[in-house]
């Protein structure tokens, strides 16, 4: 049985009696017990927000390949990271993103295709009345967590600039991910981890000294030996060679963590794509490595030094505008009307947020060969997206599909969608 930590709006009208049980003292940070090991640093977002929660369509160069609610979630997590994400820019409300100064960084894995289980490290939303609650985190955390936002009760805003009305996704994400990493609430006003917010919650985007003391108490203060990335250059395409410049790399056994292109709603979708046993040169300051031909996509990259489990082994996140199979951007929203159809049933395939008036291909594989996709082995349909970058068509599930699982995605003009798992009865 999972417990939940709720985050409410600090209005006397909206705060229900259930909140009176929340521990809050004038003391500083609290912890909920447990910590995230290096295998639990991933976090993903199942983006089922609509409207103003996804109206930012401008990609920031320090945060490649993500916009809308996903970008807000990503930045909300990256604020806890050991060091600044890239040059730290991309949020006009704070001087830099990435302020944790602890042996801890989240690993942004991008999209998920569902809400996942309570240990799958996925942020999603849910409908219904919240009784004054904005969002909650399911704990304990050590084997994973799940965060839910109340979608229908609030006017969620993705920013990225000032949020003057509604509730700020990034600020609330930063708070909830503070629970995910092991913090409880604090009595120090102005901190991200206060139990209530007033206004939009935008100030919660920026962690404060009490929050930093909290994350350091769990994971230790930032070690000077932690690898750090200052730049990534080269050919950022499948098979290309990149040069990673930084400090603290292992002589012979670095691991490069890339975002996997497996986008499912289970824990296995959180596994990073890894390039193992990569040496460094120039006194541990430079890595030259070939990118795999498939299985990864762009967004962020980390370097993990050698083996082991200490948080000081994993670098902070660094922007990585690379492209995996099919473009690797996951910027297209793909859905199927019924993901557990019967053979012979007609189902509808829909996508939006794709490039307009461009040829599309819907591809499928009957195995995800986890953690990497095998070469896609079929095409469902080709066509052309409409003037707003959407497509929709129906197909009858063939009888030969009975009892099989398929993985499907849409590819348009070098971009690809989330992957949808189809389980045919
Ligand atoms: Zn909370």
Boltz pocket constraint, residues with backbone or C-beta under 6 A from the ligand:
constraints:
  - pocket:
      binder: B
      contacts: [[A, 5], [A, 6], [A, 7], [A, 175], [A, 176], [A, 179], [A, 185], [A, 193], [A, 194], [A, 195]]
      max_distance: 6.0
